[in-house]
Amino acid sequence: MKRTDATEAAPIVDRMLANLIATVPAKGRAGSDARSAIGDTRANAFKLCIDDALGPPLVHCFALARQAGASMQQIDVVRQQIEQEAPVTLGGQLIQNAGIRLCLASEARIIAGMTFVSRQDVEAIKAQMYQPFFDAQEIAADDMDQATFSALIHLNGAMVNHLVATARPLPRMLNFQFFEPLPSLMMAYKLYDDASRCDELREENKVVHPAFCPPTGQALSA
């Protein structure tokens, strides 16, 4: 990378990794390893950019952050912050695009390990990930980067297929409406003839307090 490009790219790397390190837990060996790797990469960002050697350390930082327990929502915040960068040099743009793609890959890996109890959660994640992948694919296509474009297409397809397969065994949803707010125990008894299923209603409808459930919502069909 040329010095002019590296001069712009290195601060982008530093800001990216500053946001990434905020996702790492403060305690534990995994968190310590992630913070060390991220700190080393931040300290040597300019030299790594000049030497065209940033790729492997950057991938390693994201992998360690994910293994340390970074959540999908936290990585998504990192991605959004990277998208706000406005580089003018080719090197800066390459770093920005690489950061976005690493975030998408990390989010997909995290999603693959998630356990879902609600179809709504599955659909929400599918909707949330659609636009970021679409935008990244458009950038790769505009850059005529066939390898990256193909990789993004395959990753997006694999993630969607996983979410569809995950949602398939979950019970289907039906809308309900009561005349007034009710406790989740009473709602479960009225809907299922089984008050012990109150937790399902609370999880599915994101109820703040189980004693005052909204009168409208969604219930499992079985």
C-alpha positions as CSV (number, residue, x, y, z in Angstrom):
1,M,0.0,0.0,0.0
2,K,1.3,3.5,-0.8
3,R,2.2,5.8,2.0
4,T,-0.6,8.2,1.2
5,D,-3.1,5.3,1.3
6,A,-1.7,3.9,4.5
7,T,-1.8,7.3,6.1
8,E,-5.6,7.3,5.7
9,A,-6.1,3.5,6.2
10,A,-4.3,3.2,9.5
11,P,-6.6,5.5,11.4
12,I,-9.6,3.6,10.0
13,V,-8.1,0.4,11.2
14,D,-7.5,2.0,14.6
15,R,-11.1,3.2,14.9
16,M,-12.5,-0.1,13.7
17,L,-10.5,-2.1,16.3
18,A,-11.3,0.4,19.0
19,N,-14.9,-0.4,18.4
20,L,-14.2,-4.1,18.2
21,I,-12.3,-4.2,21.5
22,A,-15.3,-2.7,23.2
23,T,-17.2,-6.0,22.4
24,V,-14.7,-8.1,24.3
25,P,-15.5,-9.1,27.9
26,A,-13.3,-7.5,30.5
27,K,-12.5,-10.9,32.2
28,G,-11.4,-14.3,31.1
29,R,-8.5,-15.7,29.1
30,A,-10.3,-15.5,25.8
31,G,-11.0,-11.8,26.3
32,S,-7.4,-11.3,27.3
33,D,-6.1,-12.9,24.2
34,A,-8.5,-10.9,22.0
35,R,-7.5,-7.6,23.7
36,S,-3.8,-8.4,23.2
37,A,-4.2,-9.2,19.5
38,I,-6.3,-6.2,18.9
39,G,-3.9,-3.9,20.8
40,D,-0.9,-5.2,18.8
41,T,-2.7,-4.7,15.5
42,R,-3.7,-1.2,16.4
43,A,-0.2,-0.3,17.5
44,N,1.3,-1.6,14.2
45,A,-1.6,-0.7,11.8
46,F,0.5,1.8,9.7
47,K,3.4,-0.6,9.2
48,L,1.0,-3.5,8.4
49,C,-0.8,-1.3,5.8
50,I,2.5,-0.2,4.2
51,D,3.7,-3.9,4.1
52,D,0.3,-5.1,2.7
53,A,0.2,-7.5,5.7
54,L,-2.9,-6.4,7.5
55,G,-5.2,-9.1,6.4
56,P,-4.2,-12.1,8.6
57,P,-3.9,-10.0,11.8
58,L,-7.3,-8.3,11.2
59,V,-9.0,-11.7,10.5
60,H,-7.4,-13.0,13.7
61,C,-8.7,-10.1,15.8
62,F,-12.3,-10.6,14.6
63,A,-12.0,-14.4,15.2
64,L,-10.7,-13.9,18.8
65,A,-13.4,-11.3,19.6
66,R,-16.1,-13.7,18.4
67,Q,-14.6,-16.5,20.4
68,A,-14.4,-14.3,23.5
69,G,-18.2,-13.8,23.4
70,A,-18.9,-10.8,21.2
71,S,-22.6,-10.8,20.3
72,M,-24.2,-10.4,16.8
73,Q,-25.6,-7.1,17.9
74,Q,-22.2,-5.8,19.1
75,I,-20.5,-6.8,15.8
76,D,-23.3,-5.2,13.9
77,V,-22.6,-1.9,15.7
78,V,-19.0,-2.2,14.7
79,R,-20.1,-2.7,11.1
80,Q,-22.4,0.3,11.2
81,Q,-19.5,2.5,12.5
82,I,-17.2,1.2,9.7
83,E,-19.8,2.1,7.1
84,Q,-19.8,5.7,8.4
85,E,-16.1,6.1,7.3
86,A,-15.6,8.2,4.1
87,P,-12.2,7.3,2.7
88,V,-11.0,8.9,-0.5
89,T,-7.9,6.8,-1.2
90,L,-8.0,3.3,-2.6
91,G,-6.2,1.9,0.5
92,G,-8.8,3.5,2.8
93,Q,-11.7,2.1,0.7
94,L,-10.1,-1.4,0.7
95,I,-9.8,-1.3,4.5
96,Q,-13.4,-0.1,4.9
97,N,-14.7,-2.9,2.7
98,A,-12.6,-5.5,4.4
99,G,-13.9,-4.4,7.8
100,I,-17.5,-4.6,6.6
101,R,-17.0,-8.1,5.1
102,L,-15.3,-9.4,8.3
103,C,-18.2,-8.1,10.3
104,L,-20.7,-9.9,8.1
105,A,-18.7,-13.1,8.3
106,S,-18.4,-12.8,12.0
107,E,-22.2,-12.2,12.4
108,A,-22.9,-15.2,10.2
109,R,-20.7,-17.4,12.3
110,I,-22.4,-16.2,15.5
111,I,-25.9,-16.8,14.0
112,A,-24.9,-20.3,13.2
113,G,-24.4,-21.0,16.9
114,M,-27.5,-19.3,18.2
115,T,-30.5,-21.1,19.6
116,F,-33.9,-19.8,18.7
117,V,-37.2,-20.2,20.5
118,S,-39.2,-17.7,18.4
119,R,-40.0,-17.5,14.8
120,Q,-40.1,-13.7,15.2
121,D,-36.5,-13.7,16.2
122,V,-35.5,-15.7,13.2
123,E,-37.5,-13.4,10.8
124,A,-36.0,-10.3,12.5
125,I,-32.5,-11.5,11.9
126,K,-33.2,-12.4,8.3
127,A,-34.6,-8.9,7.8
128,Q,-31.7,-7.3,9.7
129,M,-29.0,-9.0,7.6
130,Y,-30.6,-8.5,4.2
131,Q,-29.6,-5.0,3.5
132,P,-26.0,-5.2,4.8
133,F,-25.3,-8.2,2.6
134,F,-27.0,-6.6,-0.4
135,D,-24.9,-3.5,0.0
136,A,-21.7,-5.5,0.3
137,Q,-22.5,-7.5,-2.8
138,E,-23.2,-4.3,-4.7
139,I,-19.8,-2.9,-3.8
140,A,-18.0,-6.1,-4.8
141,A,-19.9,-6.2,-8.1
142,D,-19.1,-2.5,-8.8
143,D,-15.4,-3.2,-8.1
144,M,-15.6,-6.3,-10.4
145,D,-14.3,-8.4,-7.5
146,Q,-15.8,-11.7,-8.7
147,A,-14.2,-13.8,-5.9
148,T,-15.5,-11.6,-3.1
149,F,-18.9,-11.2,-4.8
150,S,-19.2,-15.0,-5.1
151,A,-18.1,-15.5,-1.5
152,L,-20.7,-13.0,-0.2
153,I,-23.4,-14.7,-2.2
154,H,-22.6,-18.1,-0.9
155,L,-22.3,-16.9,2.7
156,N,-25.6,-15.0,2.5
157,G,-27.3,-18.1,1.0
158,A,-25.9,-20.4,3.6
159,M,-27.0,-18.1,6.4
160,V,-30.5,-17.8,5.0
161,N,-30.8,-21.5,4.5
162,H,-29.7,-22.1,8.1
163,L,-32.3,-19.7,9.4
164,V,-35.0,-21.2,7.3
165,A,-34.1,-24.7,8.5
166,T,-34.0,-23.4,12.1
167,A,-37.4,-21.8,11.9
168,R,-39.1,-24.8,10.2
169,P,-39.5,-26.9,13.3
170,L,-40.6,-24.0,15.4
171,P,-44.4,-23.8,15.9
172,R,-46.3,-21.5,13.6
173,M,-47.8,-18.3,15.0
174,L,-51.4,-17.1,15.4
175,N,-52.6,-13.6,16.4
176,F,-54.7,-13.2,19.5
177,Q,-56.6,-10.4,21.1
178,F,-58.1,-10.1,24.6
179,F,-60.3,-7.3,25.9
180,E,-57.7,-6.1,28.4
181,P,-54.2,-6.7,29.6
182,L,-53.9,-10.0,31.5
183,P,-51.2,-11.9,33.4
184,S,-49.3,-14.3,31.3
185,L,-50.5,-17.3,33.4
186,M,-54.1,-16.4,32.6
187,M,-53.4,-15.9,29.0
188,A,-51.6,-19.2,28.7
189,Y,-54.5,-21.0,30.4
190,K,-57.1,-19.4,28.1
191,L,-55.1,-20.0,24.9
192,Y,-53.6,-23.5,25.6
193,D,-55.6,-24.7,28.6
194,D,-52.1,-24.9,30.2
195,A,-50.9,-22.1,32.4
196,S,-47.3,-23.6,32.5
197,R,-46.8,-22.3,28.9
198,C,-46.8,-18.7,30.1
199,D,-43.1,-18.4,29.4
200,E,-43.7,-19.1,25.7
201,L,-46.0,-16.1,25.5
202,R,-43.6,-13.9,27.4
203,E,-40.7,-14.8,25.1
204,E,-42.6,-14.6,21.9
205,N,-44.2,-11.2,22.6
206,K,-41.2,-9.6,24.4
207,V,-43.4,-8.9,27.5
208,V,-41.8,-6.5,29.9
209,H,-43.8,-7.7,33.0
210,P,-45.7,-11.0,33.0
211,A,-48.4,-9.6,35.2
212,F,-49.4,-7.0,32.5
213,C,-49.2,-8.7,29.1
214,P,-50.5,-6.6,26.2
215,P,-54.0,-7.7,25.1
216,T,-52.8,-8.4,21.5
217,G,-49.9,-10.5,20.4
218,Q,-48.9,-13.8,18.9
219,A,-49.2,-17.3,20.3
220,L,-47.9,-20.7,19.2
221,S,-50.3,-22.6,17.1
222,A,-49.8,-25.8,19.1
